[in-house]
Amino acid sequence: MKTRQEHDLLGYKEVPADAYYGIQTLRAVENFDICGVKLSFYPLFIDALAMVKMASAKANNELGLLSDELTKVIVQAGEEVLSGEYYDQFPVDMIQGGAGTSTNMNANEVIANRALELMGFEKGEYEHCHPNNHINLSQSTNDAYPTAIKIALINHNTRLVEVLKNLVESFRAKGKEFAHVIKMGRTQLQDAVPMTLGQEFEAYAVNLEEEIARLNQNAQLFREVNMGATAIGTGINSEPEYSEKVVRHLQQITNLDIVLAGNLIEATPDTGSYVMYSSALKRLAIKLSKICNDLRLMSAGPRCGLNEINLPKMQPGSSIMPGKVNPVIPEVVNQVAFKVIGNDLTVTFAAEAGQLQLNVMEPVLVRSILESMEMLEKAMDVLKDKCITGITANEEVCRAMVLNSIGIVTALNPTLGYEASSALAKEALADNRSVYDLVLEKNLLTKEMLDELLQPERMIKPQKFVKK
């Protein structure tokens, strides 16, 4: 393999000749073989890094710190990164020591080497365009890296919310389809009062729809960036006008309402926005998991369980029990939820671990959030496509359980009173009798009044009291 020799603070190394990354990226690859998930797994993050470098080059050019020629090739190299042409040149592990320096230098080196090519030079001829002197000009990892993270998270949130909206609509469609299916509602796994299966699925739609606002609200916190803070927020090695200019260019390049933090020393170690957004992901995961628990319960059986709904059959369920089919799609969503909850705890610990003027734990923090977003996105797509849209209702099973339930005695409370209704329920349970038969036998109500009160359809919404 052909190589080129590069040097850094620690000495010289041979870098693959065709690589756009350089020596600092190579050291990171050798040092951090940790989770196996590379920067290249998250194109939106690489795009955000390129946007930061492009905006910085334009700001430095306006300040007279970067020539027109260098600015032009740096911006062009950044645009080529955005096109996806160089994603494979970002091999650094997402979890790394150094507070993201390896990630920042990976971007600096790739853009520098592509810029060199555009000017007619060979990769590694950094005297003409240097990763630190030119691409990283007026920046530090401590402002460029978190700014890129935030841009990536805003853009990824947009994608995640679209998937969530589609899932909500699939539940809403089932709510309409099942609007006529009477079933028994349950509390604490015990019979409660009747409802419709449509009401149940519409409630799931509303429950998840709430999370769209929560995700978008928390993603807005990422709009605040600390560009120009450089190392610790004092702005050393940047000019006074740099922050304002680079933020303006970021707004134009990203089409996002990016704003500069009011206090850069405060903003540089602050990870509060990540904590808030991760908590919104956890909240969504918990809701999804609860819904999937319900789907597994309602489909339990089919002969010896509730058997109220049928989930699409996706694969044989056992290596030993013929005919068994398991609810594998809700199960996998449950497992994704557990992982998201665990990632949120990691984010919590990483945010707490910040010390003095910097939080060096941002790599594991961003890895955890991006993983949660990626897994939730895929899980919700799978849940919609392979489960929700194919659910069918066992209408007769649902209705029979309502009519056989002691829970319908609740409908008699306003007419007979709690004590009499409670006694009816107790006797019906003890003697395995129906509430209906006992009421008529005891002459508590006429058949006409009883039939009116115990219509399942009457018990699924508020009604005027019927007096005895």
Secondary structure, DSSP 8 states (H G I E B T S, - for coil): --EEEEEETTEEEEEETT-SS-HHHHHHHHH--SSS-BGGG-HHHHHHHHHHHHHHHHHHHHTTSS-HHHHHHHHHHHHHHHTTTTGGG---BSS-SSTTHHHHHHHHHHHHHHHHHHTT--TT-TTTS-IIIIITTT--HHHHHHHHHHHHHHHHHHHHHHHHHHHHHHHHHHHHHTTT-EEEEEETTEEEEEEEHHHHHHHHHHHHHHHHHHHHHHHGGGGEE-TT-TTTSS-TTS-TTHHHHHHHHHHHHH-S--EE-S-HHHHTT--HHHHHHHHHHHHHHHHHHHHHHHHHHHT--SSSS---EE----SB--SSSTT-B--HHHHHHHHHHHHHHHHHHHHHHHHHT-BTTB-TTHHHHHHHHHHHHHHHHHHHHHHHHHTGGG-EE-HHHHHHHHHT-GGGGGGGHHHH-HHHHHHHHHHHHHHT--HHHHHHHTTSS-HHHHHHHT-GGGGGS-------
